[in-house]
Amino acid sequence: MTSHDPSTPGTLLFENAAGCVYHQEAGYLHLAWSRKQARDADVKALYEATAQALGQYKCTRILSDHRHMPPVSPAVQRWLADVWVPGTVRDYGYNRGAVIQAFNVFNRLATNQIVTQIAHVPLAVSNFDNEHEAARWLLEE
């Protein structure tokens, strides 16, 4: 297996006020979130672009770097738990999500609440403190 450095962003696929979606040649998508609060529409657009990229690149795994991500609104949290996650698992085979934990405690709480709400969905989610641990877990078989 070749060496993989997850701290390099990969190929930029999408960018807006909420953040960027990158494709990593190792076989996963990397979401890098903006430090600034984005509109709900921008957050949803970033997630929708991610779902499309999963299909385009035949990926099933996502590394989402929440370290500087502002908390998402309750409406987006509901949409993620009720619509995006189940649909992305069903339609694109999304099966493994590595989250680099947010510095913001409210974002951490929101992320944990979403993970609890999607417990019925066949998706493995795990939290990490850095890219290297997250990527190592994502690439495990």
N, C-alpha and C positions, 0 to 999 in steps of 0.2 A: 504494500500500500504506500502511496506517495505521501509526503509530508503535507499537512494542511494547516495553514495559519488563519484561524477564524477572525483575527483582528484586522485582516485586510478585507475591505468591503465586498469584493466580487464585482459582478457586472450589474450596473444600475439598470433596473427595469422600469421603475416608476418613481416619481417624486412629486410631492405637493407640500402644503403648509404643515401637514401632520407628520411627515417623515418620508423615508425612502424604502423601497423594496429592492433588494439585491439578490441575484442568483449566485450561489457558491458552487463552483465546479465539483466540490465534494458530494453534492447531491441534495442540497437543501436551500431554502429561501431564508434571507436574513432581513428582518425588519428593524430599521434604525429610526427611532422616534425623535421628533423635534423636541426641543426644550420649551418651545412656546405653545400656549394653549391654542388649539386649532378648532375650527367649527366642526360640529357633528358631521356635516356633509363631507368634509375633508377626511375625517377619521374613517368614515364608512367607505369612501372612495379608495383609501389606502388598503383597507381590508379586501374590498372587491378586486382591486388590482392584484393582490396577493393570491386570491382564489384563482383568478384567471392564469396567473403565472404557474401555480401548481399544476394546472392542466397542461399548459403549454410546454413546461419543462419536465413533465412527468415526475414531479417531486411529491413526496408525501410528508415532508418534515419542515418545520419552521423554527428558526431561532428568532425570538422577539426580544430586543434589547429595551427594557423598560426603565433603565437607570435614570434617565432625565425626562421621561415621559410625564406630562401633566396628567392628572386624573381625567378619565373620560366621564361623560355625563351619564346619569342613570338611564336615560333613553338609549344611549349607545350600548351600555352594559346589557340591557334587556335584549337589544337587537343581536348582540354577539351571542348571548346564551340561547336565545329562542330561534334565531334565523341563521346567522352566519356560521357558527361552529357546526351545528347539525347538518346544514346544507353542504358545507365544504367537506366534511367527513364523507357524506353520502355521495356527492357528485365528483369529488376529486381524490378520494382515498386518503385525505389528510389523517395521519394516525399518530404523529409524535410532535409535541410542542415543547421547546425549551425556552423558559422565560428567565432572562437576567433581571433579577429583582430591582424594583424601583427604589430610589433613595427616599421618595415621598411616601410616607406611611399610608396616606389615604389611597394612593395608587395601589400599594401592596394589598390593602384591604379589599379594594374593588376587584383586583385580579383574583384574589383568593375566593371572593364571593362568586365570580363567574365560573371558576373551576368547580366549585361546589355545585352550582346550578347545572353544569354539563356532565355531572358524574355518570349519568345514564348513557352518554355517548361513548362509543369505542375509540377513545383518544387518550393517549398517555401524555400527561403534562407534568413537568418537573421544573423546580426553581433552582437557579444557580446564581453565583456571585460574579462570574466572569465568563467571557466568550470561550475560553479553552475548555472549561468544565462542561459548559453547555454543548459545544460542538462534539466533544468526545462522547457524551451521552446520546446525542442525536444520531451519531454515526454507528452506534452499537447495533448489532443485529437483533 
